[in-house]
Amino acid sequence: MKALTGGRYHVETGPAPLPYAVPAQFRFEENDEYVKYGHAPFHSGGRSDPYWTPEIITQTWFMAERGKIPISGAGYGGPFAGTGFDAIWLDMSEIVRPTRDGIHGREYISTAVDLGRRPDIIAPGELPALRLLELPIPVIFNPYPLPAPNRHPFVAVAMAAHRLHTLAIIDPEEWNADLEPFAEALAPRVPVAHLEALRHLWARASYVELEGADLADATARVHVVNPDAVVGWRLALGPETPQIAADLVRRGAAVLHLSADEYGQTPAGSITDALRAVHRHLVSAGRRDKVSIIVSGGIATAEHVPKAIACGADAVAIDLTLPIAFGCALWADRTHCGAEAGEFDPAWGGQRLVNLMAAWRDQLLECLGAMGMREVRRLRGETGRAIFQPVEEEQFRALFPVVHLDGHDTGPGEPPTMGDLRWTPEVLQAAWVMAATGQPPTHGEYVGRSGGGFDLLRFVFEVEPQWRPQAVVEPPDVDLALPLNRRGFGPQITIPLPVYGGGMSFGSVSLQTMLARARAATEIGTFTSTGEGGYPDELVPYQDVIMTQVATGLFGVREETIQRARVVEFKYAQGAKPGLGGHLLGGKVTETVASMRESVAWISLYSPFPFHSVYSVEDHKKHVDWIKAVNPRALVSVKVSTPTDVDMVAVGIYYAGAHIVHLDGGYGGTGAAPEIAKKNIAMPIEYAIPKVHQFLEKEGIRDEMVLIASGGIRTPYDVAKAIALGADGVVIGFAELVALGCTRIADCEKGKGCPFGITTTDPEMSKLIDPDWGATRIASLYRAWMIVLRDILSRLGLRSIGDLRGRTDLLRYLDGNGRRS
């Protein structure tokens, strides 16, 4: 079966709303279309399935209905990391890479894969018969996993596979004449013991899957009748699978379908670990390229596809996702389930699966584009294109003594009813108190419940009461000032605390919010950034504290705005959507916003990634030189995300002549970003800071660069921890919005934005934020943070914020195993 006869692969999506009430009682915030990561999934509390989560179920419903990628604002609010697929972040590449955008750009990225065995040798003049099956997407359908009271689920799955030009594996008992129109897409799974009795199923099939003993002999028998068939052999993943797989390939296996349970677990551990073991063993045996690998079991969401392929698969097969797409909630069903009852038109069900796969494919394209890859085949087994949390965590933990506090649970907590696991009610309330009073809260918390990163770090005085500093320093004597230029060229600029405001573009937030931030920065003496949406004239009176941003879309970038700025920031990538450009959805692109961005009103705007004019460090240097030529009085900051080679990126920024390296970690805030990007691409800022700090030290250039960190900085304690890890200072964004009353409902991306008027472009809702009131709140937050920072440094016996840089010896890492090391 050939996927295409010519041209690009295209999936025709269409609306397919549920014809019946959903059987689950999930909790949705105002205007929510699915459960957000880290938000409480139920009104009455209670635990959910740890694998097939409410987030996965409801996002699947959303994609199946609309065929669109789930996008929301605010940033990721879920657990720091998990196991299996949740212990992997996909890598991305910036600056030194070609531009790739398979969705919004003109580039074509192939998601096609081949199933089958290639010949070892092709003699000159010989054209051997190839048994290869090309699929346009690396996803096939497993047999329908739930009991079906009628034929509707089977017909819907077959219909969708046929439209997608992929495969639907069917068990013999599922076959019926109503599947005949879709026969080209059907792949019978045949027990070897019943091979002859089921000949009518496999005699014309393009792919046949066998299970049982004597697989090589059974395959030969299939090829006698159906010489062009690609034959796969099904094999459960376990400790002995690598050796068994190598033996099967030696005996002629063309396709191995490796399976885990529905939770992605195997006797050899998680599906990701077991799959990597098979792949590595086949590579070491010199047999990997002779066989295609399909993996199934726990493939629950779009991110699992590229992660499975990076671990060694060629394609994946899905199962429980099929009934979820029809509206089933699995464990969460509380009422009659129309999906399980088959109460739907098969054509509607087929459209739901087509929509879902279209959304999955678009997310795969985004991941491949972030890595600069042109085809998914090149991702197979490329573990260097993934970041494995256990590896990074081991290196991170080695930086600190590890302590255990009795009764302290270090794992992710239950999602709260307000905020999320990162911005808990306690963290939100502490910020509101500081914004209202300018003083630290008498009661409050400075850590969340994400179960990792900053939330597991404590300063030594917090967990070791007997510890005493070497010097006595009073809080008023602590110097918080941060020089922003350590190079031998450019102006000298110093801010009174190691914090300034990050980029928030006109359109992602209201003009009133921008004015509040600018007035607060003026009052404190720090900076705030325009973001990539242009430089409104209303900000000109505050130009001494306005950083202007030059991002990949070049929206609103003019020489006169560059000439106003004391600091110009290049944004190559953003932590909340690393490897992707900026997103401003059409509902927020008003006439005013469109005029500022020189675009068309009410049309969504997607910045490219990366700069179309930058393919090397040398090209990047030309960008830096351009800014210096336009405005010799400006410092140049370069904002990048956190790929695995972020340390090398930082060195390239140094040699390009920039003054500031700005690292933006994966869990930061955003006006709008795909869920897959917020959660799954690039590493958290906690891992990136020491990696870059130590590498710059080894290169002998650390004291010439200002290293700024952002992406998940919520509290003054996070600021101090980031500096102790190796940063010079931090950028905050979401904390300023919390000061204005944000509660993390994560509706920032919608047409009118949030109900508080913070992230809106609606003229009436914008009036909810008075710029003077907002400036007072943000400035008060900064003042409270300065009090807390001086207290931290005083308790550590340090006289300046610079003395804290890189002092990981003053941090302690909490774990829950009762040991101290």
Residue pairs with C-beta under 8 A, 6 or more apart in sequence:
1 133
1 134
1 165
1 184
1 185
1 206
2 134
3 9
3 112
3 134
3 135
3 136
3 165
4 136
4 165
8 108
9 111
9 112
9 136
9 137
9 165
11 67
11 163
11 164
11 354
11 357
11 358
11 361
12 163
12 354
13 66
13 67
13 68
13 354
13 355
13 358
14 67
14 351
14 355
15 65
15 66
16 64
16 65
16 348
16 351
16 352
16 355
17 65
18 61
18 65
18 327
18 338
19 338
19 343
19 344
19 345
19 348
20 327
20 338
20 343
20 344
21 335
21 338
22 61
22 327
22 329
23 327
23 328
23 329
23 332
23 333
23 334
23 335
23 336
23 337
23 338
23 339
24 54
24 57
24 329
24 332
24 333
24 334
25 42
25 43
25 332
25 334
26 35
26 41
26 42
26 54
26 57
26 58
26 329
26 332
27 35
27 39
27 40
27 41
27 42
27 43
28 34
28 35
29 36
29 39
29 745
29 746
29 747
30 745
30 747
30 755
31 747
31 750
32 745
32 746
32 747
33 58
33 62
33 70
34 55
34 58
34 59
34 61
34 62
34 70
35 41
35 53
35 54
35 55
35 57
35 58
35 59
36 55
36 72
36 74
36 77
36 420
36 746
37 55
37 76
37 77
37 78
37 420
37 675
37 678
37 679
38 76
38 77
38 78
38 79
38 415
38 420
38 421
38 422
38 450
39 77
39 415
39 420
39 746
40 414
40 415
40 416
40 417
41 48
41 53
41 54
41 55
41 415
42 48
42 54
45 414
45 417
47 414
48 54
48 331
48 332
49 330
49 331
49 332
51 262
51 263
51 264
51 298
51 300
52 262
52 300
52 320
52 324
52 330
52 331
54 332
55 78
56 300
56 301
56 324
57 324
57 329
57 330
57 332
59 70
59 301
59 675
60 301
60 321
60 324
60 325
60 356
61 324
61 325
61 327
62 68
62 70
63 69
63 70
63 302
63 355
63 356
63 359
63 360
64 324
64 325
64 326
64 352
64 353
64 355
64 356
65 352
65 355
66 355
66 359
67 354
67 355
67 356
67 358
67 359
68 359
69 359
69 362
69 363
69 366
69 674
69 675
69 676
70 359
70 674
70 675
70 676
71 583
71 585
71 672
71 673
71 674
71 675
71 749
72 672
72 673
72 675
72 678
72 746
72 747
72 748
72 749
73 669
73 670
73 671
73 672
73 673
73 746
73 747
73 748
73 749
73 750
73 754
73 759
74 669
74 670
74 734
74 742
74 744
74 745
74 746
74 748
75 422
75 576
75 667
75 668
75 669
75 670
75 673
75 678
75 712
75 734
75 746
76 422
76 576
76 666
76 667
76 678
76 679
77 419
77 420
77 421
77 422
77 423
77 744
77 746
78 412
78 420
78 421
78 422
78 450
78 679
79 86
79 412
79 421
79 450
79 451
79 452
80 412
80 450
80 451
80 452
80 453
80 455
80 667
80 684
81 87
81 389
81 393
81 451
81 452
83 270
84 264
84 265
84 270
84 271
84 272
84 273
84 298
85 264
85 270
85 271
85 272
85 298
85 303
85 304
85 307
85 308
87 270
87 272
87 388
87 389
87 390
88 272
88 307
88 310
88 311
88 386
88 387
88 388
88 389
88 680
89 386
89 387
89 389
89 666
89 680
89 681
89 682
89 683
90 303
90 306
90 307
90 310
90 367
90 370
90 371
90 385
90 386
90 387
90 680
90 681
90 682
91 371
91 384
91 385
91 386
91 387
91 643
91 644
91 681
91 682
92 370
92 371
92 573
92 578
92 579
92 641
92 643
92 681
92 682
93 370
93 371
93 372
93 579
93 643
93 645
94 572
94 573
94 579
94 609
94 610
94 640
94 641
94 643
94 649
95 572
95 610
95 614
95 616
95 617
95 620
95 640
95 649
95 652
96 615
96 616
96 617
96 652
97 372
97 610
97 615
98 372
98 615
99 105
99 107
99 608
99 609
99 610
99 611
99 612
99 615
100 107
100 109
100 368
100 369
100 371
100 372
100 373
100 374
100 609
101 107
101 369
101 581
101 608
101 609
102 108
102 109
102 365
102 366
102 368
102 369
103 362
103 365
103 366
103 369
103 606
104 581
104 606
104 608
105 608
107 369
107 374
108 374
109 365
109 368
109 369
109 373
109 374
109 375
109 376
110 374
110 375
110 376
110 377
111 136
111 137
111 138
111 361
111 364
111 365
111 368
111 375
111 376
112 134
112 135
112 136
112 137
112 375
112 376
112 377
113 134
113 135
113 137
113 138
113 292
113 314
113 315
113 376
113 377
114 132
114 133
114 134
114 135
114 292
114 314
114 377
115 132
115 133
115 134
115 135
115 207
115 230
115 232
115 254
115 255
115 292
115 294
115 314
115 315
116 130
116 131
116 132
116 133
116 230
116 254
116 255
116 292
117 131
117 132
117 252
117 253
117 254
117 255
117 290
117 291
117 292
118 130
118 132
118 289
118 290
119 128
119 130
120 290
122 128
129 227
129 228
131 228
131 229
131 230
131 231
131 254
132 230
133 167
133 206
133 207
133 230
135 165
135 166
135 167
135 315
136 164
136 165
136 166
137 164
137 166
137 357
137 360
137 361
137 364
138 305
138 309
138 313
138 314
138 315
138 316
138 364
138 376
139 166
139 305
139 315
139 316
139 317
139 318
139 357
139 360
140 161
140 166
140 167
140 168
140 169
140 187
140 294
140 315
140 316
140 317
140 318
141 157
141 160
141 161
141 166
141 167
141 168
141 169
141 317
141 318
141 319
141 322
141 353
142 169
142 296
142 317
142 318
142 319
142 322
143 169
143 170
143 171
143 174
143 189
143 319
144 153
144 154
144 157
144 174
144 319
144 322
144 323
145 262
145 319
145 320
145 322
145 323
146 153
146 323
146 328
146 340
147 340
148 154
148 342
149 340
149 341
149 342
150 342
151 176
151 178
151 342
151 346
152 342
152 343
152 344
152 345
152 346
152 349
153 322
153 323
153 326
153 342
153 349
154 170
154 174
154 176
154 178
154 179
155 178
155 179
155 346
155 349
155 350
156 326
156 344
156 346
156 347
156 348
156 349
156 350
156 352
156 353
157 168
157 322
157 349
157 350
157 353
158 168
158 170
158 179
158 182
158 185
158 186
159 182
159 346
159 347
159 349
159 350
160 168
160 349
160 350
160 351
160 352
160 353
160 354
160 357
161 167
161 168
161 182
161 185
161 186
162 181
162 182
162 184
162 185
163 350
163 354
164 185
164 353
164 354
164 357
165 185
166 185
166 357
167 185
167 186
167 187
167 206
167 207
168 182
168 185
168 186
168 187
169 187
169 188
169 189
169 209
169 317
170 179
170 186
170 187
170 188
170 189
171 189
172 188
172 189
172 190
172 194
172 198
172 201
175 188
175 201
179 186
183 204
183 205
184 206
186 205
187 205
187 206
187 207
187 208
187 209
188 198
188 201
188 202
188 205
188 208
188 209
189 209
189 210
189 211
189 234
190 198
190 201
190 202
190 208
190 209
190 210
190 211
191 210
191 211
191 212
192 210
192 211
192 212
192 213
192 214
192 215
192 218
193 212
195 202
195 210
195 218
195 221
195 222
199 225
202 208
202 222
202 225
202 226
202 229
203 225
203 226
204 226
205 226
205 229
206 228
206 229
206 230
207 229
207 230
207 231
207 232
207 255
208 222
208 226
208 229
208 230
208 231
208 232
209 231
209 232
209 233
209 234
209 255
209 257
210 218
210 219
210 222
210 231
210 232
210 233
210 234
211 233
211 234
212 218
215 233
215 248
215 251
215 253
216 251
216 252
216 253
219 231
219 233
219 252
219 254
222 229
222 231
223 229
223 231
230 254
230 255
231 254
231 255
232 254
232 255
232 256
232 257
232 292
232 294
233 248
233 253
233 255
233 256
233 257
234 257
234 259
235 241
235 244
235 245
235 248
235 256
235 257
235 258
235 259
236 258
236 259
236 260
236 266
237 258
237 259
237 260
237 266
237 267
237 268
237 271
237 274
237 275
237 278
237 295
237 297
238 266
238 267
238 268
238 274
239 267
239 268
241 258
241 268
241 274
241 277
241 278
242 277
242 278
242 280
242 281
242 282
243 281
245 253
245 256
245 258
245 278
245 281
245 282
245 291
246 281
246 282
246 285
246 287
248 256
248 291
249 256
249 282
249 285
249 287
249 290
249 291
250 287
253 291
254 291
254 292
255 291
255 292
255 293
255 294
256 291
256 292
256 293
256 294
257 293
257 294
257 295
257 296
257 317
258 274
258 275
258 278
258 293
258 294
258 295
258 296
258 313
259 295
259 296
259 297
260 266
260 270
260 271
260 274
260 295
260 296
260 297
260 298
261 297
261 298
262 297
262 298
262 319
262 320
263 297
263 298
264 270
264 271
264 272
264 297
264 298
264 299
264 300
265 271
265 297
265 298
266 274
266 297
268 274
268 277
271 295
271 297
271 298
271 308
272 307
272 308
272 311
275 293
275 295
275 308
275 311
275 312
275 313
276 311
276 312
276 383
278 293
278 312
279 288
279 293
279 311
279 312
279 313
279 381
280 312
282 288
282 291
283 381
288 381
292 314
292 315
293 312
293 313
293 314
293 315
294 313
294 314
294 315
294 316
294 317
295 308
295 313
295 315
295 316
295 317
296 316
296 317
296 318
296 319
297 319
298 304
299 305
299 308
299 316
299 317
299 318
299 319
299 321
300 320
300 321
301 321
302 359
302 360
302 363
302 364
302 676
303 363
303 367
303 676
303 679
303 680
304 316
305 316
305 360
305 364
306 364
306 367
306 368
306 376
306 379
307 386
307 680
308 316
309 315
309 316
309 376
309 379
309 380
310 379
310 380
310 381
310 382
310 383
310 385
310 386
311 381
311 383
311 386
312 380
312 381
313 380
314 377
314 380
320 330
321 356
322 353
323 330
323 339
323 340
324 330
324 339
325 349
325 352
325 353
325 356
326 339
326 344
326 349
326 352
327 337
327 338
327 339
327 344
328 337
328 339
328 340
329 337
333 340
338 344
363 674
363 676
364 376
366 579
366 580
366 674
366 676
366 677
367 579
367 676
367 680
367 681
368 374
368 375
368 376
368 379
369 579
369 580
369 609
370 578
370 579
370 580
370 609
370 677
370 681
371 379
371 385
371 579
373 379
373 385
379 385
384 644
387 643
387 644
387 682
387 683
392 683
392 687
393 452
395 687
396 686
396 687
396 690
397 813
399 690
399 725
399 808
399 811
399 813
400 457
400 808
400 809
400 811
400 812
400 813
401 812
401 813
401 820
401 821
402 812
402 813
402 814
402 815
402 819
402 820
402 821
403 458
403 463
403 464
403 812
403 813
403 814
403 815
403 820
404 814
404 815
404 816
404 817
404 818
404 819
404 820
405 463
405 814
408 814
408 816
409 816
410 451
410 456
410 814
410 815
410 816
411 451
411 816
412 421
412 449
412 450
412 451
413 421
413 424
413 449
413 451
414 449
415 421
416 424
416 425
416 449
417 425
418 425
418 428
418 743
418 744
419 425
419 427
419 428
419 743
419 744
420 744
421 448
421 449
421 450
421 451
422 448
422 449
422 450
422 455
422 667
422 712
422 714
423 448
423 714
423 734
423 738
423 744
424 445
424 448
424 449
426 444
426 445
427 444
427 445
427 446
427 447
427 448
427 714
427 715
428 738
428 743
428 744
429 441
429 444
430 441
430 444
430 445
430 446
430 715
431 714
431 715
431 735
431 738
431 739
431 781
432 738
432 739
432 741
433 439
433 441
433 444
434 440
434 441
434 739
434 780
434 781
434 784
434 785
435 738
435 739
435 740
435 777
435 778
435 780
435 781
435 784
436 777
436 780
437 780
437 784
438 779
438 780
438 781
438 783
438 784
439 784
439 787
440 784
440 787
440 788
440 791
446 714
446 715
446 716
446 717
446 718
447 454
447 455
447 715
447 717
448 454
448 455
448 714
449 455
452 684
452 686
453 667
453 684
453 685
453 686
453 687
453 712
454 686
454 712
454 714
454 717
454 718
454 721
454 722
456 813
456 814
456 815
457 686
457 721
457 811
457 812
457 813
457 814
458 811
458 812
458 814
459 717
459 720
459 721
459 724
459 792
459 795
459 796
459 810
459 811
459 812
460 467
460 796
460 810
460 811
460 812
461 467
461 795
461 796
462 812
463 812
463 814
464 812
469 795
469 796
469 797
469 798
470 797
471 797
471 798
471 799
472 797
473 793
473 794
473 797
473 798
473 799
474 794
475 787
475 790
475 791
475 793
475 794
476 790
477 794
477 799
478 789
478 790
478 793
478 794
478 798
478 799
478 800
478 801
479 799
479 800
479 801
480 496
480 497
480 498
480 786
480 789
480 790
480 793
480 800
480 801
481 494
481 495
481 496
481 497
481 800
481 801
482 494
482 495
482 497
482 498
482 706
482 728
482 729
482 801
482 802
483 492
483 493
483 494
483 706
484 493
484 494
484 495
484 567
484 635
484 659
484 660
484 706
485 491
485 492
485 493
485 635
485 659
485 706
486 659
486 703
486 704
486 705
486 706
487 657
487 659
487 704
487 705
490 634
490 635
490 636
490 659
491 566
491 633
491 634
491 635
493 566
493 567
493 635
495 525
495 526
495 527
495 729
496 524
496 525
496 526
496 786
497 524
497 526
497 782
497 785
497 786
497 789
497 801
498 719
498 723
498 728
498 729
498 730
498 789
498 801
499 526
499 719
499 729
499 730
499 731
499 732
499 782
499 785
500 521
500 526
500 527
500 528
500 529
500 547
500 729
500 731
500 732
501 517
501 520
501 521
501 526
501 527
501 528
501 529
501 731
501 732
501 733
501 736
502 529
502 710
502 731
502 732
502 733
503 529
503 530
503 531
503 532
503 547
503 549
503 551
503 569
503 571
503 639
503 733
504 513
504 514
504 517
504 529
504 531
504 671
504 733
505 530
505 531
505 532
505 533
505 534
505 549
505 555
505 582
505 584
505 671
506 514
506 530
506 531
506 533
506 534
506 536
506 556
506 593
506 596
507 533
507 584
507 588
507 589
507 590
507 593
507 596
507 597
507 605
507 671
507 761
508 531
508 533
508 584
508 588
508 671
508 672
508 748
508 759
509 671
509 737
509 753
509 758
509 759
510 753
510 757
510 758
510 759
510 760
510 761
510 765
510 766
510 769
511 536
511 538
511 766
512 757
512 766
512 767
512 769
512 770
512 771
512 774
513 737
513 740
513 757
513 758
513 759
513 769
513 774
514 530
514 536
514 538
514 539
515 538
515 539
515 771
515 774
515 775
516 740
516 769
516 771
516 772
516 773
516 774
516 775
516 777
516 778
517 528
517 736
517 774
517 775
517 778
518 528
518 539
518 542
518 545
518 546
518 775
519 542
519 771
519 772
519 774
519 775
519 779
520 528
520 736
520 774
520 775
520 776
520 777
520 778
520 779
520 782
521 527
521 528
521 542
521 545
521 546
522 542
522 544
522 545
523 775
523 779
524 779
524 782
524 783
525 545
526 545
526 782
527 545
527 546
527 547
527 566
527 567
528 545
528 546
528 547
529 546
529 547
529 548
529 549
529 569
529 731
530 539
530 546
530 547
530 548
530 549
530 561
531 549
531 551
532 549
532 550
532 551
532 552
532 553
532 555
532 556
532 571
532 582
532 607
533 555
533 556
533 584
533 593
533 596
533 597
534 555
534 556
534 557
534 561
534 596
534 597
535 546
535 548
535 556
535 558
535 561
535 564
536 596
539 546
540 564
543 564
543 565
544 566
546 564
546 565
547 565
547 566
547 567
547 568
547 569
547 637
548 557
548 561
548 562
548 564
548 565
548 568
548 569
549 568
549 569
549 570
549 571
549 639
550 557
550 562
550 568
550 569
550 570
550 571
550 623
550 627
551 570
551 571
551 581
551 582
551 607
552 571
552 572
552 581
552 582
552 607
552 608
552 609
552 610
552 611
552 612
553 581
553 582
553 597
553 605
553 606
553 607
553 608
555 582
555 596
555 597
555 598
555 599
555 605
555 607
556 596
556 597
556 598
559 630
562 568
562 627
562 630
562 631
562 634
563 630
563 631
565 631
565 634
566 633
566 634
566 635
567 634
567 635
567 636
567 637
567 660
568 627
568 631
568 634
568 635
568 636
568 637
569 636
569 637
569 638
569 639
569 662
570 623
570 624
570 627
570 636
570 637
570 638
570 639
570 658
571 639
572 610
572 611
572 614
572 638
572 639
572 640
572 641
573 579
573 609
573 610
573 639
573 640
573 641
573 664
573 682
574 580
574 582
574 639
574 641
574 664
574 668
574 670
574 673
575 641
575 642
575 664
575 665
575 666
575 667
575 668
575 682
575 685
575 710
575 711
575 712
576 664
576 666
576 667
576 668
576 669
576 670
576 673
576 677
576 678
576 711
577 583
577 670
577 673
577 674
577 677
577 678
577 681
578 641
578 642
578 643
578 664
578 666
578 677
578 681
578 682
579 609
579 641
579 677
579 681
579 682
580 609
580 673
580 674
580 677
581 606
581 607
581 608
581 609
582 605
582 606
582 607
583 604
583 605
583 606
583 607
583 671
583 672
583 673
583 674
583 749
584 593
584 597
584 604
584 605
584 671
584 672
585 604
585 672
585 749
585 750
585 751
586 602
586 603
586 604
587 602
587 750
587 751
587 752
588 749
588 750
588 751
588 753
588 760
588 761
589 597
589 599
589 600
589 601
589 602
589 603
589 604
589 605
589 761
590 601
590 602
590 761
590 762
591 601
592 761
593 601
593 761
594 600
594 601
594 602
594 603
597 605
599 605
611 619
611 623
613 619
613 622
613 623
614 620
614 623
617 652
617 655
617 656
620 638
620 652
620 653
620 656
621 655
621 656
621 657
623 656
624 636
624 638
624 656
624 657
624 658
625 657
627 634
627 636
628 634
628 636
628 657
635 659
635 660
636 657
636 658
636 659
636 660
637 658
637 659
637 660
637 661
637 662
637 708
638 653
638 656
638 658
638 660
638 661
638 662
639 662
639 664
640 646
640 649
640 650
640 653
640 661
640 662
640 663
640 664
641 663
641 664
641 665
641 666
641 681
641 682
642 663
642 664
642 665
642 666
642 682
642 683
642 684
642 685
642 687
642 688
642 711
643 649
643 682
643 683
644 683
646 663
646 683
646 688
646 691
646 692
647 691
647 692
647 694
647 695
647 696
648 695
650 661
650 663
650 692
650 695
650 696
650 705
650 707
651 695
651 696
651 699
651 701
653 661
653 705
654 661
654 696
654 699
654 701
654 704
654 705
659 705
659 706
660 705
660 706
660 707
660 708
661 692
661 705
661 706
661 707
661 708
662 708
662 709
662 710
662 731
663 685
663 688
663 689
663 692
663 707
663 708
663 709
663 710
663 711
663 727
664 685
664 710
664 711
664 731
665 682
665 683
665 684
665 685
665 686
665 688
665 709
665 710
665 711
665 712
666 678
666 681
666 682
666 683
666 684
666 685
666 711
667 678
667 684
667 685
667 711
667 712
668 685
668 710
668 711
668 712
668 713
668 733
668 734
669 733
669 734
669 737
670 678
670 748
671 748
671 749
671 759
672 748
672 749
684 711
684 712
685 709
685 710
685 711
685 712
685 713
685 722
686 712
686 721
686 722
686 725
688 709
689 707
689 709
689 722
689 725
689 726
689 727
690 725
690 726
690 808
692 707
692 726
693 702
693 707
693 725
693 726
693 727
693 805
693 806
694 726
696 702
696 705
696 707
697 806
706 728
706 729
707 726
707 727
707 728
708 727
708 728
708 729
708 730
708 731
709 722
709 725
709 727
709 729
709 730
709 731
710 730
710 731
710 732
710 733
712 718
713 719
713 722
713 730
713 731
713 732
713 735
714 734
714 735
715 735
715 785
715 788
716 784
716 785
716 786
716 788
716 789
716 792
717 788
717 792
718 730
719 729
719 730
719 785
719 789
720 789
720 792
720 793
720 804
721 811
722 730
723 729
723 730
723 801
723 804
723 805
724 804
724 805
724 806
724 807
724 808
724 810
724 811
725 806
725 808
725 811
726 805
726 806
726 808
727 805
728 802
728 805
729 801
734 742
735 781
736 778
736 781
737 758
737 759
738 744
739 774
739 777
739 778
739 780
739 781
740 756
740 758
740 769
740 774
740 777
740 778
741 756
741 758
742 754
742 756
742 758
743 756
745 754
745 755
747 753
747 754
747 755
747 759
748 754
748 758
748 759
751 762
752 760
752 761
752 762
752 765
753 759
753 760
753 761
753 762
753 765
754 760
755 765
756 768
756 769
757 765
757 766
757 767
757 768
757 769
758 769
760 766
789 801
793 799
793 800
793 801
793 803
793 804
796 804
796 807
796 810
798 804
798 807
804 810
